[in-house]
């Protein structure tokens, strides 16, 4: 027998106090009990603190049990509470009406304590099994969502590796970073900003996931935004679905900033999303650095040691 505060909670509803007393004596050893002597009182108690099960008298003045049951099932907060009618009515039509309203069982007056306890225990076990099934389904849905998210990330990182090997310009690399990172994090917009040569306090917009008018440059001395904060602090901003940003760093060099807006990937935790952003930023920095080396090589300015350095260490940093 379950004891203490974990015991199931029952709401007993009957306008006859003698019936309530019998029900209380029958059930008080195994369950926490609340009682109501009218339909209106029962509805208020059920809404304030939904019980695990309701034993509901049918024949009551002002509002009968059928109407109480109908209102319970019409309210999202109480619709899932199982209702057992306790009634002297024995006609099949009366029972069919009650089942049609959503009741799970009937107990006929005069009732036997053994029968009451058995029926209550049976339906509480059904409630317990239903909740366990719902919890398992939620866990399964969460696991599936995480797998889908991880697959998107892996596809994005794989695509970035191919870009790293094929991009011939920083502009091409930036466009790929915006596209693949934005898709992986299900963002409404992804933007890549690059440092302005000779102007360390400015960033220029190099690529967007969705074409739309944006300022061509952003000053690091301007209003503080996730973009500006990420560039100054050289670390990703705390995750926020509306706006977040991560610096694209190769060793200690700031190669750019990835900014994301309107991320809809809310089916996994913020921690998972933050870690994904961190890994994508590291992969993106490598893509930009490789493209930069390609441009320098085309100009004859890249040395052999720089080309050999484009390999990530085990911890995700890069050797120069």
Protein Blocks (a to p, Z undefined) as FASTA:
>chain_A
ZZhjllccdddddfbfklmmmmmmmmmmmpccdddfbfklmmmmmmmmccfbdcddfbdg
hiafklmmmmmmmpmklmmpccddddfbfbfklmmmmmmnopabdcdddddfklmmmmmm
mmmmmmmmmmmmmmmmmmmmmmmmmmmmmmmmmmmmmmmmmmmmmocbfklmmmmmmmmm
mmmnopabdcdddddehiakbccdfbdfbdcdddfbdcfklccdfklmmmmnopacdddf
kbccddddehjbcfbdcddehiablmbcfklmmmmmmmmmmmmmmmmmmmmmmmmmmnop
acfklmmmmccdfkopacZZ
